[in-house]
Amino acid sequence: MSAPTYRHEFKAMASHCEVVLAGVSAEEARRLSALAEAEVLRIEHKYSRYRPASLLSVINRSCEWERASPAIEGVQTSSSPAVTAIPCDAETLDLLDKAELLFQHSGGLFDITSGVLRRAWNFQLKQVPEPQALQDLLPLINWRAVVREGNTVALPLPGMELDFGGFGKEYAADRAAAVLLEGGVRSGYVNLAGDIHILGPKPDGEPWSIGIRHPRHADRLLASIPISSGALATSGDYERYFEKDGKRYCHILNPRTGYPASYWQSVSVLAPNTLIAGSFSTIAMLMEEKALEFLHTSGLSFLAVDQEGRIHQESQDA
């Protein structure tokens, strides 16, 4: 007789989330799942760019134009940016260090200052922005220009922003998993909208079967992957997108051009933790035709579907 499985569903980061546990009592599962949910919500409140009081929003307001002095006859006045260094705690500094590593690994394609592009791209309106609108935003994308001194961070240009959207949900999945592991859980997984961290196999030792959605058929699976530990994440052109004049425009935007990635339908990566799996799948989407070389070099297992529907995969020994 198989051990009962407890499933806790909740909403966070504008996504459907769940915690699946086995091998613990229903009472313990409820208690631990509540702690995992609370950890996800803590991270959302701290780093959401949509919350004015979040630390990330405070950082994004660290550089603003000073108000020009009242005009004096015969004296030319002008405004200049006022930069404030924002103190950061150890958790935030660690995430900024991770952003630096991902920037390096991706050759600059994973840039957490590229969130400003959403000002031009509105996927609900289904409109392609004018080229000038993108050109006006590109100078604000420059991770190398972010000022870090000691435990402080500041943005040097008004309008610049940090955006943890490229790895925030994945980080939250890893943190929720850590809370459950600290609580003694050894069987189950955390699933934040498809970013999945496996805590351990089923109580009988069998792996969990994790489905990967088909990028062109929402009601079909592309594959089912048996996983006992580690993490699985998928990036694709089907999550937020619109089609215009026969072309698909997705939400994964290239920081160099301002335009969406277009070479892959989806890329799934299996990694030791969800942050690596999710960020590497996103980097692969942005690398377009160079993604396979990047993924091969990473030493991680992956399954990718190109725009012609061809499947490319590689499985590493556990």
Secondary structure, DSSP 8 states (H G I E B T S, - for coil): ----EEEEEEEETTEEEEEEEESS-HHHHHHHHHHHHHHHHHHHHHH-TT-TTSHHHHHHTSEEE------BTTB-----EEE--EE--HHHHHHHHHHHHHHHHTTT-S-TTGGGGGGT-BTTTTB---HHHHHHHGGG--GGG-EEETTEEE-SSTT----GGGTHHHHHHHHHHHHHHHTT--SEEEEETTEEEEEE--TTS--EEEEEEETTEEEEEEEEEEESSEEEEEEETTSSEEEETTEEEES-B-TTTSSB--SEEEEEEEESSHHHHHHHHHHHHHHGGGHHHHHHHHT-EEEEEETT--EEEE----
